Amino acid sequence: MIHAASFIIALHAQLSKQLRSLMPLLFAVLRCHPAGSLAIPLALRGAAVSASDISAAMAGEAQKRYEAAVAAGAAAPATPPKFEAMDLE
Protein backbone atom coordinates (compact mmCIF):
# COMPACT_ATOMS: atom_id res chain seq x y z
CA MET A 1 0.00 0.00 0.00
CA ILE A 2 1.37 3.41 -0.95
CA HIS A 3 1.50 5.94 1.87
CA ALA A 4 -0.72 8.93 1.02
CA ALA A 5 2.03 11.53 1.54
CA SER A 6 4.42 9.59 -0.74
CA PHE A 7 1.72 9.40 -3.39
CA ILE A 8 1.06 13.14 -3.17
CA ILE A 9 4.77 13.95 -3.43
CA ALA A 10 5.17 11.66 -6.44
CA LEU A 11 2.08 13.14 -8.07
CA HIS A 12 3.34 16.67 -7.39
CA ALA A 13 6.73 15.86 -8.96
CA GLN A 14 5.07 14.45 -12.06
CA LEU A 15 2.67 17.38 -12.42
CA SER A 16 5.43 19.87 -11.80
CA LYS A 17 7.46 18.48 -14.70
CA GLN A 18 4.51 18.29 -17.08
CA LEU A 19 2.91 21.63 -16.25
CA ARG A 20 5.94 23.85 -15.61
CA SER A 21 5.19 25.89 -18.74
CA LEU A 22 1.71 26.68 -17.42
CA MET A 23 2.88 28.36 -14.18
CA PRO A 24 1.56 30.16 -12.34
CA LEU A 25 -1.04 27.53 -11.64
CA LEU A 26 -3.80 27.88 -9.11
CA PHE A 27 -3.91 25.20 -6.45
CA ALA A 28 -6.45 25.04 -3.67
CA VAL A 29 -4.88 22.93 -0.97
CA LEU A 30 -7.64 21.97 1.41
CA ARG A 31 -5.42 21.09 4.36
CA CYS A 32 -2.20 22.65 5.60
CA HIS A 33 -1.36 19.38 7.34
CA PRO A 34 1.38 18.44 7.71
CA ALA A 35 2.27 22.09 8.12
CA GLY A 36 2.41 23.12 4.48
CA SER A 37 4.42 20.17 3.21
CA LEU A 38 2.66 20.30 -0.16
CA ALA A 39 1.53 23.94 -0.26
CA ILE A 40 4.95 25.49 0.40
CA PRO A 41 6.89 23.68 -2.38
CA LEU A 42 4.09 24.46 -4.85
CA ALA A 43 4.15 28.15 -3.89
CA LEU A 44 7.94 28.34 -4.15
CA ARG A 45 7.66 26.92 -7.68
CA GLY A 46 5.32 29.72 -8.70
CA ALA A 47 1.86 28.28 -8.13
CA ALA A 48 -0.78 30.48 -6.53
CA VAL A 49 -1.66 28.60 -3.36
CA SER A 50 -4.52 28.99 -0.92
CA ALA A 51 -4.24 26.51 1.95
CA SER A 52 -6.58 26.09 4.87
CA ASP A 53 -6.91 23.86 7.87
CA ILE A 54 -9.47 23.60 10.64
CA SER A 55 -6.55 24.18 13.05
CA ALA A 56 -5.30 27.76 13.38
CA ALA A 57 -2.09 26.35 14.84
CA MET A 58 -1.47 24.25 11.72
CA ALA A 59 -2.16 27.17 9.38
CA GLY A 60 0.15 29.36 11.47
CA GLU A 61 2.91 26.75 11.42
CA ALA A 62 2.64 26.47 7.63
CA GLN A 63 2.96 30.27 7.35
CA LYS A 64 6.05 30.24 9.61
CA ARG A 65 7.65 27.47 7.55
CA TYR A 66 7.01 29.36 4.33
CA GLU A 67 8.54 32.53 5.77
CA ALA A 68 11.55 30.53 7.03
CA ALA A 69 12.07 29.04 3.56
CA VAL A 70 12.08 32.50 1.97
CA ALA A 71 14.38 33.86 4.71
CA ALA A 72 16.75 30.95 4.02
CA GLY A 73 17.08 32.01 0.39
CA ALA A 74 14.17 30.44 -1.49
CA ALA A 75 12.83 32.76 -4.17
CA ALA A 76 9.57 34.31 -3.04
CA PRO A 77 6.77 33.85 -5.58
CA ALA A 78 5.00 36.81 -7.16
CA THR A 79 1.86 35.82 -5.27
CA PRO A 80 2.62 34.61 -1.73
CA PRO A 81 0.63 31.64 -0.47
CA LYS A 82 -2.37 32.24 1.74
CA PHE A 83 -2.63 30.10 4.86
CA GLU A 84 -5.78 30.37 6.92
CA ALA A 85 -7.85 28.52 9.47
CA MET A 86 -11.39 27.66 8.43
CA ASP A 87 -13.92 24.92 8.71
CA LEU A 88 -14.96 23.82 5.23
CA GLU A 89 -18.15 22.05 6.26
C-alpha distance (Angstrom), angle and dihedral (degrees) to the residues before:
residue distance angle dihedral
M1 . . .
I2 3.79 . .
H3 3.79 115.3 .
A4 3.82 109.7 -118.4
A5 3.82 94.6 -126.2
S6 3.82 91.4 50.9
F7 3.78 90.0 49.8
I8 3.80 91.9 50.2
I9 3.80 92.1 48.7
A10 3.81 91.6 49.0
L11 3.79 91.2 46.9
H12 3.81 90.8 48.3
A13 3.82 91.2 51.1
Q14 3.79 91.6 50.4
L15 3.80 93.9 46.5
S16 3.77 91.8 45.2
K17 3.80 91.4 56.8
Q18 3.80 94.8 44.7
L19 3.80 98.3 42.6
R20 3.81 102.4 35.9
S21 3.81 91.1 112.4
L22 3.80 90.4 56.7
M23 3.83 95.9 58.6
P24 2.89 132.0 161.0
L25 3.76 90.1 60.9
L26 3.77 124.6 175.7
F27 3.77 115.5 -122.8
A28 3.76 124.6 -180.0
V29 3.78 105.7 -158.3
L30 3.76 106.7 -165.4
R31 3.80 96.9 -160.3
C32 3.79 131.0 36.6
H33 3.80 89.1 -157.3
P34 2.92 123.0 148.5
A35 3.79 85.5 34.7
G36 3.78 99.7 -80.3
S37 3.80 97.4 -45.7
L38 3.80 91.3 148.1
A39 3.82 101.3 24.0
I40 3.81 96.6 53.7
P41 3.83 97.8 52.7
L42 3.81 90.1 46.1
A43 3.81 91.4 50.8
L44 3.80 92.6 47.4
R45 3.81 88.5 53.5
G46 3.79 91.1 55.9
A47 3.80 104.0 -93.7
A48 3.79 118.6 137.7
V49 3.79 103.0 -119.2
S50 3.78 131.6 -166.8
A51 3.79 111.4 -178.8
S52 3.77 127.8 -179.9
D53 3.75 137.8 178.0
I54 3.78 133.3 -177.9
S55 3.83 86.2 -122.6
A56 3.81 116.4 77.5
A57 3.81 87.8 -161.4
M58 3.81 91.5 57.5
A59 3.81 92.9 47.6
G60 3.81 89.7 47.9
E61 3.80 92.1 49.4
A62 3.81 90.7 50.9
Q63 3.82 89.7 51.4
K64 3.83 90.9 50.1
R65 3.81 91.6 49.4
Y66 3.79 91.4 49.9
E67 3.81 91.5 50.0
A68 3.82 90.3 47.5
A69 3.81 90.8 52.0
V70 3.81 91.3 52.2
A71 3.82 91.4 45.0
A72 3.82 88.6 51.9
G73 3.79 90.7 57.8
A74 3.80 107.0 -85.5
A75 3.79 111.6 142.9
A76 3.78 110.1 -104.3
P77 3.81 112.7 -127.3
A78 3.80 121.7 -120.1
T79 3.80 88.3 -112.2
P80 3.81 112.5 39.4
P81 3.79 116.9 -140.1
K82 3.78 119.2 -98.5
F83 3.79 116.5 -133.1
E84 3.78 117.6 -173.5
A85 3.77 142.2 158.6
M86 3.79 115.9 -119.3
D87 3.74 141.2 141.3
L88 3.79 109.3 -122.3
E89 3.79 96.7 -162.3
